Amino acid sequence: MTPIDQTEGTDNVLLDLGFEDAEELTAKVALALKLNELIDQRNLSQTDAAAIIGMTQPKVSQVRRYKLQNISLERLMQALVSLDQHVEIVVQPARREHAPGITVAA
């Protein structure tokens, strides 16, 4: 058996897979996860959710399926605010334990 050449990955699988916009996409997914969780908790249909958050039903469908390429971070944050959430953005110097980049906790 021959050894397999392995490279060490990062903690961002999208970056490891070569997505150029991996950090932004990771942030979008975190926001979409929270948005979908709230929609589920409130038992909202896509049509009802769309009316509350100011998106079209097809856009809500995209969020529900995590098809986030045509939805901005700002739009996802505004949708969360529409569902009575507080969205906070914190900017701080990068430290050794936290490399420069974007992190979203939802």
C-alpha positions in Angstrom: 0.0 0.0 0.0 1.4 3.4 -0.9 1.0 6.4 1.4 -1.6 9.0 0.4 -0.3 12.6 0.2 -2.4 14.6 2.6 -2.6 18.3 3.1 -3.8 19.8 6.2 -7.2 21.6 5.8 -8.5 24.8 7.5 -11.5 25.0 9.7 -13.5 26.3 6.6 -14.4 23.4 4.3 -15.6 25.8 1.6 -12.1 27.4 1.5 -10.6 23.9 1.4 -12.8 23.1 -1.6 -11.5 26.1 -3.4 -14.5 28.5 -3.3 -13.1 32.0 -3.9 -15.9 33.6 -1.8 -15.7 31.0 1.0 -15.7 33.4 3.9 -18.7 35.3 2.5 -20.5 32.1 1.7 -19.8 30.8 5.2 -21.3 33.9 6.7 -24.3 33.7 4.5 -24.9 30.0 5.5 -24.7 30.9 9.2 -27.3 33.7 8.7 -29.5 31.4 6.6 -29.4 28.7 9.2 -30.7 31.1 11.8 -33.3 32.5 9.4 -34.5 29.0 8.6 -34.6 28.0 12.2 -36.8 31.0 13.0 -39.1 30.2 10.1 -39.5 26.7 11.3 -40.0 27.8 15.0 -42.8 30.1 13.9 -44.3 27.5 11.5 -44.3 30.1 8.7 -45.0 29.1 5.1 -42.7 30.5 2.5 -45.4 33.0 1.4 -45.9 34.1 5.0 -42.2 34.4 5.7 -41.8 36.4 2.4 -44.4 38.9 3.5 -42.8 39.4 6.9 -39.2 39.6 5.8 -39.8 41.6 2.6 -38.5 39.0 0.1 -40.3 37.3 -2.7 -41.5 33.7 -2.1 -38.9 32.4 -4.7 -36.1 34.2 -2.7 -37.3 32.6 0.5 -37.3 29.2 -1.3 -33.6 29.9 -2.2 -32.8 30.6 1.4 -34.6 27.5 2.5 -32.5 25.4 0.1 -29.3 27.4 0.9 -28.9 28.6 -2.6 -27.4 31.9 -1.5 -25.4 33.1 -4.5 -27.9 35.8 -5.4 -28.8 36.9 -1.9 -26.6 39.5 -0.1 -25.3 39.3 3.4 -27.1 42.6 4.0 -30.4 41.1 2.8 -30.1 38.1 5.1 -29.3 40.4 8.1 -32.3 42.6 7.3 -34.5 39.5 7.1 -33.4 38.5 10.6 -34.1 41.9 11.9 -37.6 41.6 10.4 -38.1 38.5 12.6 -37.2 40.5 15.7 -33.5 39.5 15.9 -30.6 41.8 16.8 -27.7 41.4 14.3 -24.4 42.7 15.6 -21.2 43.2 13.5 -18.0 43.4 15.5 -14.7 44.6 14.0 -11.5 43.9 15.9 -7.8 43.4 15.2 -6.8 40.0 14.0 -4.9 38.1 16.7 -2.8 35.0 16.4 -5.6 32.7 17.4 -8.0 34.4 15.0 -6.6 35.0 11.5 -7.9 37.9 9.5 -11.3 37.0 8.0 -15.0 36.9 8.6 -16.8 35.0 11.4 -20.6 34.9 12.0 -22.1 33.4 15.1 -25.8 32.9 15.0 
